[in-house]
Amino acid sequence: MDLQEWITENPIDSKMLWNSSAHNQLSFMRNVIAPMCNKDGSIQVIASHRSKSINLPVYEITVGTRVRFTVRDNFYNWKVSVEPLGRLTVNFKGLINPDEIIHSCYCEGFPESRVFGPYGQTQIPGNRTEFTVELPNEYKVYVFFWLITRAMGVEQLERDGWRWD
């Protein structure tokens, strides 16, 4: 389901204490992160989870056919799973702990099949290329997506009119 459709079908009660934070999260994903990843800024909702008694989305963003991100925020931290088409090498500059294992119970709303091992394990030849990370705030989420999309050449794609050829 498209994020805007999900927002329409899941209104957040204005009396909820975390109402403003929930709306900020939705706007951040729709207006900042999604346009960084794809030309039309599309973002899907694949599931929901609850935090602070508020129904929140589990987002899916794709960068062409090259990578799929699964994302959630529970007002405490962000979880992001990355499924690249091939090996993805990014200098995260200390942004993430490359050896931290994120257990599926902390990825609220994620399908079990979208929770992976740590990034560091993806750099060993023969290992899977998918990984899951935890990020503490939207600033680090922004930098994380910026580093990955730049490593993938999305900046060049923007100049080339988003053609993958």
Buried (B, 14 or more C-beta within 10 A) or exposed (E): BEBEEBBEEBEBEEEEEBBEBBEEBBEBBBEBBBEBBBBEBBBBBBBBBEBBEBBBBBBBBBBBEBBBBBBBBBEEBBBBBBBBEEEBEBEBEEBBBBEBEBEBEBBBBBEEEBBBBBBBBBBEEEEEBBBBBBBEEBEBBBBBBBBBBEBBBBEEBEEEEEEEE
